[in-house]
Amino acid sequence: MRILLLNQTFYPDVVSTAQHLTDLARALVERGHEVTVVTGRRAYDQQEIVFKKNEIWRGIRIHRVYSTRFGKQAKWRRALDFASFIASCCFRLVRLPRHDQVIALTTPPLISFVGALVSLCWRARFCYWVMDFNPDEAIAAGWLRGDSLIAGILERISLFSLKQATWIIALDRFMRDRMVGKGIPAEKITVVSPWSHDDEIRFDPVGREEFRRQHGINGKFVVMYSGNHSPVHSLDTLIEAARRLREEPDILFCFVGGGSQFQKIKQIAKTENLSQVLCLSYQPLDKLAGSLSAGDLHVVVMGEKMLGLVHPCKIYNIVGIGSPVLYIGPSLSHITDLASALSASSEATGTATSSPRFFMARHGEPDRVIAHIQEVYQARHSIARPAGIPALCSRDTLLPRLIAALDPS
């Protein structure tokens, strides 16, 4: 079967959607399908990096198209970058042969509409893998007025993609419920969460020491936020905790990744002289295990208004390396669902250390965040890291479930 994948990011980019789509593409090729990917030429968060225009990698035919690089400093800049990618993508698609199935993600938001249209023209099956739910996310974040003309147009486009889809993949039950609330039949929605990168992400004691030595943080208790620094997931509470702990010489806050808020964090650290805040760019995949393993407490943040609209995927790799987790966000979310499921699994198997410990706080509760940090700091020498990746988060468990939901046979 000929299968077309559409998304702005793909191998060798290191952002989450690129890695998960790459896993899917490889698995489809291994099952004998002919896989083509139309994606962007520029690295998502390091746009000075330009990948090959066309290549065949591990049996996957990759077409990378042009887009502008105005950046994320303003909404109009991002809109132009997205528009140029969509235009280039459409131009490339008209020159492709018919495919039997189209799978579209959500980067940029309108790529699913392109996937729905091309599948309609080809009379192909269309699968919509929803990583971010727009325009609802943009409205919740305050980027769009819900009663504006453009919001109404984008809502119609979103509904077209959802209704045209043969199958829809939602990342959690909250996202599924959002779709059902828009009149989408529940029977064509399957919930499959993202997964940890089992081969690359394990606790790596050697990589941990190398990372710490390289960045001069040996002997520090490292509170780490690693991944996309998005404005929809406010880091204000974590930064406030860092301010209040600035006189604690052994506690260091490490921000690793990119995104529109990454520069904001760097600027705050510089202007306020927060010497215990370290900001580093995205780490290559072959160094990611060491980077994540260097954290003594990992922070995952969920925006208060983002329930069912976005799904911070960083949690799965964090669970994979077994670090304690500090979650800042709504009291009910897919993070709390995962924490409960992992706890229940541990109790059922009688293995108390088979999943990491979770600590939780709400936005605007820096004192509670500090209390959790100090609790883990005091117990740092007695914390046991779980052995192996829990099946609930494993690629070996979840990727076959995704492929079964796509039904590409």
Secondary structure, 3 states (H helix, E strand, C coil): CEEEEECCCCCCCCCHHHHHHHHHHHHHHHCCCEEEEEEECECCCCCCCECCCEEEECCEEEEEECCCCCCCCCHHHHHHHHHHHHHHHHHHHCCCCCCCEEEECCCCCCHHHHHHHHHHHHCCEEEEECCCCCCHHHHHCCCCCCCCHHHHHHHHHHHHHHHHCCEEEECCHHHHHHHHHCCCCHHHEEECCCCCCCCCCCCCHHHHHHHHHHCCCCCCEEEEEEEECCCCCCCHHHHHHHHHCCCCCCEEEEEEEECCCHHHHHHHHHHCCCCCEEEEECCCHHHHHHHHHCCCEEEEECCCCCCCCCCCCHHHHHHHHCCCEEEECCCCCHHHHHHHHHHHHHHHHCCCCCCCCEEEECCCCHHHHHHHHHHHHHCCCCCCCCCCCCHHHCHHHHHHHHHHHHCCC
